[in-house]
Amino acid sequence: MSDLNGIKRRVNITTTQGKQEIKYFSFRYPIDNLQKGVWLFLGIDIFSFMNVFKGQTFRSVDQISISSSCRLRRIFTMKEFV
């Protein structure tokens, strides 16, 4: 994702690492207690991830990359999470 200054930031959501890791251009966020073999609704608040980067303001999502052995039903975006 990019901020208002055009700086690209990377957010990795992972199940393999046990703790958060914050660097200048990247943020690694662990997800715990996932059940295998069941559907998962994963809602991500991009604006809250952008606040991790010292108050930068979100501009756009540039790329979504999924690298796992999973099946996707749909990916969609919403202006506000309800």
C-alpha positions in Angstrom: 0.0 0.0 0.0 1.1 3.6 -0.5 0.8 6.7 1.7 0.0 10.2 0.6 3.7 10.9 -0.1 3.9 8.0 -2.5 6.0 5.8 -0.3 5.1 2.2 -0.7 4.7 0.1 2.5 4.3 -3.6 2.8 2.0 -5.4 5.3 2.6 -9.2 5.7 -0.2 -11.1 7.5 1.3 -14.4 8.5 0.5 -17.5 10.5 4.2 -18.6 10.9 5.6 -15.9 13.0 4.6 -15.4 16.6 5.1 -11.7 17.2 4.7 -8.3 15.4 7.6 -6.9 13.6 7.6 -3.2 12.6 10.2 -1.8 10.2 10.3 1.5 8.3 8.8 0.1 5.1 7.2 -3.1 6.3 4.9 -4.5 9.0 4.5 -8.2 9.8 1.3 -9.1 11.6 0.8 -12.6 13.0 -2.6 -14.3 13.0 -3.1 -17.0 15.7 -5.6 -19.8 16.2 -6.7 -20.4 12.6 -8.8 -23.5 12.1 -7.9 -25.5 9.0 -10.5 -26.8 6.6 -13.1 -24.1 7.5 -14.1 -20.9 5.7 -12.6 -17.7 7.2 -13.9 -14.2 6.9 -10.9 -12.0 7.2 -11.6 -8.2 7.3 -8.6 -6.0 7.3 -8.8 -2.3 8.3 -6.1 -0.8 6.1 -6.2 2.6 7.8 -5.2 1.1 11.2 -2.3 -0.7 9.6 -1.1 2.6 8.1 -1.1 4.2 11.6 1.7 1.7 12.5 4.0 3.7 10.2 4.2 6.7 12.5 0.9 8.4 11.6 1.2 8.2 7.8 -2.0 8.6 5.8 -3.3 5.8 3.6 -3.6 6.5 -0.2 -4.1 3.2 -2.0 -3.6 -0.5 -2.1 -1.2 -1.3 -4.8 -1.1 -5.0 -4.8 -2.6 -8.0 -3.0 -0.5 -11.2 -3.0 -1.7 -14.5 -1.5 0.9 -17.2 -1.2 -0.6 -20.2 0.6 -2.5 -23.4 -0.1 -5.9 -21.8 0.2 -8.9 -21.2 -2.0 -10.5 -17.8 -2.3 -14.2 -17.3 -2.6 -14.0 -13.5 -3.1 -12.0 -10.4 -2.4 -13.8 -7.1 -2.1 -13.3 -3.7 -0.7 -15.5 -1.4 1.4 -15.1 2.2 2.4 -16.1 1.5 6.0 -16.1 -1.8 7.8 -19.5 -2.5 9.3 
